[in-house]
Amino acid sequence: MKLFAMDNNKINLTQEQLKKIANYIQKEGGILLDKNRLMRFKRKLENVLIQNDIKNFQDFYHRLRFKKDVHLKQEIFNAVTINETYFWRENNQFDYLANILLPTYITQGKPQNIRILTAPCSSGEEVYSIVFAILENREVFNNLNIELIGIDIDSFMITKAKRAIYTKRSVEKLPKKYLKKYFKEINSFYHLDRKLRNYANFLQGNIFDTNFINKLGKFDIIFSRNMLIYFNDNDKQKAIEIFHRLLNSNGIIFLGHADTNMINHKLFIPLKTGLHIYKKDYIQNDLNNTNQN
Ligand SMILES: C[S@@+](CC[C@H](N)C(=O)[O-])C[C@H]1O[C@@H](n2cnc3c(N)ncnc32)[C@H](O)[C@@H]1O
């Protein structure tokens, strides 16, 4: 049986083989790849096989599914993620966070240690936008201990986020005053001030990986923007439940404008509907506590 059409080190994955890879990706990472997306990523997936010197689809599939080859799995994920992001995207939420929500932690005597998770963070623009918004409110910056963690399934994006060097396109929507204040332009690339890089931590991880998620601890605030749109309804629901578990009581979640249709109103109640901000529901907290007792 011919598994690949091989031509001078070229691999031509068949529709059936692509479908098997797509099923694996959806099962492991939630990412839905319809026919169009699969065709768009076909070449990248074939390159993963070529670069790993894999000549036979069965070997490839066996390494992925049964040998649990983490390196290969990572490369497959890196090949199919859509990482579109930029600084100051849906910036009303950063304004709300820094100027309305966080000050309440000071005035209402809430805990002064605030943990914020950005899941997913892609190449870091969203996390650093949060840093800028907080730095601009000195009262918040001086009075709260804020820990910021960004996670993404794509290891290449995490490397980019840590390096924090951006193209013009990434910073286009950022107000010029911040560009001037927080970046150095070198050969048309924008290098984030080294000091600011230390305000955030970045980790590669899959939100459906229970071991990884359990190690993160609890958060007061979660940003999850523009990831749920790539999942099917069932995985969207699972992700929302995971975020609910990750949040402390009274925790807040910020979603992207296209992500809100799946918000489970038994788990979250709207805080600012127009801004797609939700609050962990008390009733459900009580139920969780009862179940654990
Ligand atoms: C379009 S970007 C959104 C980035 C940023 N939140 C924003 O709104 O600008 C979507 C990101 O979700 C990540 N992603 C997809 N599935 C994931 C999963 N199961 N766990 C963690 N990250 C995931 C992708 O790698 C990609 O970088």
The ligand as a Tripos MOL2 file, in Angstrom:
@<TRIPOS>MOLECULE
LIG
   27    29     1     0     0
SMALL
NO_CHARGES

@<TRIPOS>ATOM
      1 C1         -5.7200   34.0830   17.8810 C.3       1 LIG1
      2 S1         -4.5900   33.7890   19.2040 S.3       1 LIG1
      3 C2         -5.2430   34.8620   20.4470 C.3       1 LIG1
      4 C3         -4.1430   35.5820   21.2090 C.3       1 LIG1
      5 C4         -4.5990   36.6930   22.1570 C.3       1 LIG1
      6 N1         -5.3620   36.1730   23.2700 N.3       1 LIG1
      7 C5         -5.4090   37.7490   21.4280 C.2       1 LIG1
      8 O1         -6.6450   37.7650   21.5680 O.co2     1 LIG1
      9 O2         -4.8430   38.5760   20.7300 O.co2     1 LIG1
     10 C6         -5.1090   32.1510   19.7040 C.3       1 LIG1
     11 C7         -4.0250   31.3820   20.4750 C.3       1 LIG1
     12 O3         -4.6370   30.2680   21.1220 O.3       1 LIG1
     13 C8         -3.6270   29.2770   21.2870 C.3       1 LIG1
     14 N2         -4.2740   28.0040   21.6320 N.ar      1 LIG1
     15 C9         -5.0870   27.2450   20.8460 C.ar      1 LIG1
     16 N3         -5.4790   26.1340   21.4980 N.ar      1 LIG1
     17 C10        -4.9210   26.1860   22.7360 C.ar      1 LIG1
     18 C11        -4.9550   25.3310   23.8670 C.ar      1 LIG1
     19 N4         -5.6310   24.1760   23.8430 N.pl3     1 LIG1
     20 N5         -4.2740   25.6950   24.9800 N.ar      1 LIG1
     21 C12        -3.5590   26.8610   24.9990 C.ar      1 LIG1
     22 N6         -3.4690   27.6990   23.9440 N.ar      1 LIG1
     23 C13        -4.1540   27.3830   22.8220 C.ar      1 LIG1
     24 C14        -2.9200   29.3130   19.9350 C.3       1 LIG1
     25 O4         -1.6400   28.7630   19.9810 O.3       1 LIG1
     26 C15        -2.9100   30.8100   19.5980 C.3       1 LIG1
     27 O5         -1.6760   31.4130   19.9110 O.3       1 LIG1
@<TRIPOS>BOND
     1     1     2 1
     2     2     3 1
     3     2    10 1
     4     3     4 1
     5     4     5 1
     6     5     6 1
     7     5     7 1
     8     7     8 2
     9     7     9 1
    10    10    11 1
    11    11    12 1
    12    11    26 1
    13    12    13 1
    14    13    14 1
    15    13    24 1
    16    14    15 ar
    17    14    23 ar
    18    15    16 ar
    19    16    17 ar
    20    17    18 ar
    21    17    23 ar
    22    18    19 1
    23    18    20 ar
    24    20    21 ar
    25    21    22 ar
    26    22    23 ar
    27    24    25 1
    28    24    26 1
    29    26    27 1
@<TRIPOS>SUBSTRUCTURE
     1 LIG1         1 GROUP 0 **** ****
